[in-house]
Amino acid sequence: MNNKNDLTKDRIFTSILFLALPIMGTSFVQMAYNLIDMIWIGKLGSSATAAVGTAGFYMWFSMGIIFLCRIGAEVLVAQSVGRKDLKATKETVQNVLQMALVFSLIFMAIVLIFKHQLIAFFDIKETNVVDMAVSYLSIVAFGFVFTFLNPIFTAIFNGYGKSGVPFAINTIGLIFNIIFDPLLIFGIGPFPALGVKGAAIATVIAQMIVTFVFIFYIRRNKDVHMFDGLHIFNRPNEKRIFSILKIGLPAGIQSMLFTIFAMVIARIIADWGAVAIAVQKVGSQIESVSWMTASGFSTATSTFVGQNYGAGKYDRIKYGYRISLIIMAIIGIITTFGLIFFAEPLFKIFINEEVALREGVIYLKILGISQFFMCLEIVTNGAFNGLGKTMYPALNSTFFNFLRIPMALYLSQTIFSLQGVWWSISISSILKGIVIVSLFVWTLYKVKKEMEQPFKEVI
């Protein structure tokens, strides 16, 4: 193994920071795809924004399926790197890519066959919104192979300790998306004005480019040993697949349930019309700045904890988590301040319609209160993942995310009205953060005793 990728040595703060910065950059790049779409689509009005937001739930749902592979890839690659076990690393890479391909093709078929029924679930009254949502979903479905493979490549490199590679490659796709989004949406120069269809086409092509650049990099760089001898038609290793799923299943199911709960919340919001749907979609994109920052540190923490867990270095796990927690606490406080005191100028970037702007400011201020706790929750989830204990964060997130539904129904039927839905999201995030941090502190005491025993890979 390359010593440059070894996180079991050197200063803890430096190791985490140098690993986290490219991962955070990659997270922001992935977030920027949606932000750029929203900025340009927002120029078309609330109806177009609501349509893309509605179809986007199924893109969101696909992330849960990807998590079935991604989390297991990150954890097992990191742990095998920590143990200097190249054979186990290569087996994980081989099988997780095969799984991603199969899952992407199955999900693509389901979405294309049932696209009308999937959009109909939201019971949107405006026919034009429904038509645009179906069109957008149909196009992005054809790119699911690339949508699935890119996060898996990213996870493999992150787990290996080469987080700068996926950052650079994903940035190439973002640059393409930035250029072609306005060209295809508004029809600039020789390009036709395709509206939301143009945004979908630009995103699919950008994702395809990222996949091809990953493959090109792997074939040209001989130091990426975890891909040596890999062939997509090699016989799968059933034990390795079970190992990947054992770690990834809790996180994957939690992510899919989260999307389902969010879809139910979206259906509740739909009673207030397209403006309310657009407010929630745009507001969640703005909020995703802190979410993606936390996710970047979460992945870095997962890799750091995974490698040191594989190497049997408990003290580095404990202090590494503490450093990540402090950094994310600071970022959470800054984000809370930003969303509460700069809500209006932030929302104006996307939509400037008077009614949508007024409701959007309220949304950001309410959600801003919970940002500190959300950041702590996400980075702690990463620490749990690094230990291979993905069940704890999955149960915590699933319970409190489900709690949003009865809370939203109750609060929205009182004097809170639509704001009751926003409060249900914010309150549940606060509770998730408090519970998961407390649970991890308790788990660390158990882990210390476990690590005194000979290491056993999760299979």
Secondary structure as UniProt FT lines:
FT   HELIX           3..5
FT   HELIX           12..42
FT   TURN            43..44
FT   HELIX           46..82
FT   TURN            83..84
FT   HELIX           86..113
FT   HELIX           115..120
FT   TURN            121..122
FT   HELIX           127..141
FT   TURN            142..143
FT   HELIX           144..160
FT   HELIX           164..186
FT   TURN            189..190
FT   HELIX           196..220
FT   TURN            222..223
FT   HELIX           225..227
FT   TURN            228..229
FT   TURN            232..233
FT   HELIX           238..269
FT   HELIX           270..272
FT   HELIX           274..310
FT   TURN            311..312
FT   HELIX           314..341
FT   HELIX           343..348
FT   TURN            349..350
FT   HELIX           354..368
FT   TURN            369..370
FT   HELIX           371..386
FT   TURN            387..388
FT   HELIX           391..412
FT   TURN            413..417
FT   HELIX           418..450
FT   TURN            451..452
//
